[in-house]
């Protein structure tokens, strides 16, 4: 019976990944967090854009100016710079979008708080007006 239980536990637990068998994404989630993974991939994306744009413009310069090898390097450098400018523009656009989203969240939170304060004040003013009206009515009934 003990042997059967050990065999059963071995069969059940044999499919579970051990610490060294975890997938890359689950390891990153456990250890570093998703934000660091995104930052690391954005650096990799930037490098791929740089290399890709260099190679594309190098290839184009090779076919446009086949007799001058210096133009290949110059074309590749121009492509690299254009790739960097494009990535810079995209980075600025992403940052602006995040700021706008953050402002929208903060504004909606502030608006809710302001509405709650306004509602409290208006309710209090209505209650105060009702109390004054009641006092005036009671004073009028006392006089008569």
TIBAKE-437352 format. One record per residue: x, y, z of N, C-alpha, C in turn; residue in three letters. Coordinates in steps of 0.1 Angstrom, whole numbers, plus 5000, padded with zeros to 4 digits. Layout:
XYZXYZXYZALA;...
//
This chain:
500849885000500050005000500950135000UNK;502050125008502950245008503650264995UNK;503950144989504650154976503650214965UNK;502450174966501450224956501250374958UNK;501250414971501050554973502250634968UNK;503450584970504650654965504650654950UNK;504250544944504150544929503050644924UNK;501950654931500950744928501450894929UNK;502050924940502651064942503651094932UNK;504450994928505551014918504851044905UNK;503850974901503150994888502451134888UNK;501851174899501151304900502151414899UNK;503251404907504151514908505251514897UNK;505251414889506351414879506051514868UNK;504751554866504451644855504651794859UNK;504751814872504851954877506252004874UNK;506452124869507752174866508452204879UNK;509752174880510552204891511052344889UNK;511852394899512352534898513152564886UNK;513952464882514852484870514152454857UNK;512852404858512152374846511052474843UNK;510952584850509852684848510152754835UNK;509052804829509152884817509753014820UNK;510253074810510853204811509953314816UNK;508753314811507753414816507353404830UNK;507153274834506753254849507953294858UNK;509153264853510353304861510453454863UNK;510153524852510253674852509153724861UNK;507953674860506853714868507153694883UNK;507753584886508053554900509153634906UNK;510253654898511453724903511453874901UNK;511253914889511554054886510254134884UNK;509254074879508054154876507954184861UNK;506754204857506454224843507054354838UNK;507054464846507554594841509054584837UNK;509854514845511254494841511354414828UNK;510454324826510554244813510154334802UNK;509254424803508854514793509954614790UNK;510654664800511854744798512954674791UNK;513154554794514254474787513854454773UNK;512654424770512254394756512254524748UNK;511954644754512054764747513454804743UNK;514454764751515854784748516154694736UNK;515654564737515954474726515254524713UNK;514054584714513354634703514154754696UNK;514754834705515554944700516754894692UNK;517354794698518554744691518154674678UNK;517054614677516654544665516254654654UNK;515654764658515354874649516654934644UNK;517654954653518955014648519654924638UNK;519754794642520454704633519654684620UNK;518354674621517454654609517554784599UNK;517454904605517555014597518955034591UNK;519955004598521255004593521454914581UNK;520954794582521054694571520254734559UNK;519054784561518154824550518854934542UNK;519355034549519955144542521255104536UNK;522055014543523254964537522954894524UNK;521954814524521554734512521054834501UNK;520254934504519855034494521055104488UNK;521955144497523155224492524055134483UNK;524055004486524854904478524254904464UNK;522954914463522354904450522255034442UNK;522255144450522255274444523555324439UNK;524655284447525955324444526855204445UNK;526855114435527554984436529055004435UNK;529555114429530955134427531755204438UNK;531055254448531655324459531255254472UNK;532155184478531855114491531655204503UNK;532255324502532055414513530555454515UNK;529855464504528455504505527655404512UNK;528055274512527355174519527255204534UNK;528455234540528555264554527855394557UNK;527955494548527255624551525755604550UNK;525255524541523855494540523355414552UNK;524155324556523755244569523755334581UNK;524655434582524655524593523455614592UNK;523055664580521855744579520655664583UNK;520555544579519455454583519355434598UNK;520555414604520555404618520055524625UNK;520455644621519955764627518455784624UNK;518055754612516555764610515755674619UNK;516255544621515655454630515555504644UNK;516655564648516655624662515655744663UNK;515655824653514655934653513255884654UNK;512955784646511555724646511255664660UNK;512255594666512055534679511855644690UNK;512655754688512555864698511155924697UNK;510655944685509256004683508255904689UNK;508355774687507455684693507455684708UNK;508755694713508855704728508155824734UNK;508355944727507656064732506156054731UNK;505655994720504255974719503655884730UNK;504455774733503955684744503955754757UNK;505055834760505055904773503956004774UNK;503656074763502556164763501156094766UNK;501055984759499755904761499655864775UNK;500755814781500655774795500355884805UNK;500956004802500656124810499256164809UNK;498656154797497256194795496356094802UNK;496655964801495855864808495955884823UNK;497155914828497355934843496556064847UNK;496656164839495856284842494356264842UNK;493956184832492456154832492056074844UNK;492855974848492555904860492455994873UNK;493556084874493556174885492456274885UNK;492156324873491056414872489756354875UNK;489456234871488256174874488056144889UNK;489156104895489156094910488956224917UNK;489556334912489356464918487956514916UNK;487356484904486056524901485056454910UNK;485256324912484356254921484456304935UNK;485656344940485756404953485156534954UNK;485256614943484656754943483156734942UNK;482656644935481156624934480656574948UNK;481356494954480956454968480956574977UNK;481956654977481956774985480856864982UNK;480556884969479556974965478156924969UNK;477956794968476756734972476556744987UNK;477556724994477456745009477156885012UNK;477756985006477457125009476057155005UNK;475657114993474257144989473257074998UNK;473456955002472556885011472556965025UNK;473657005029473757075042472957215041UNK;473157275029472457405028470957385027UNK;470457275021469057245021468557215035UNK;469357135043468957105056468857225065UNK;469957315063469957445071468657525067UNK;468357535054467257615050465957555056UNK;465857425056464657355062464557385077UNK;465657385084465657415098465257555101UNK;465757655093465357795094463857805091UNK;463357735081461957745078461157695090UNK;461557585095460857525107460857615119UNK;462057685121462157775132461157895130UNK;461157945117460258055114458858015116UNK;458457895112457057855113456757835128UNK;457657775136457357765150457257895157UNK;458157995153458058125159456758195155UNK;456258175143454958225139453858165146UNK;453858035148452757965155452758005170UNK;453958035176453958085189453358225191UNK;453658305181453158445182451658455180UNK;451058355173449658365171448858285181UNK;
//
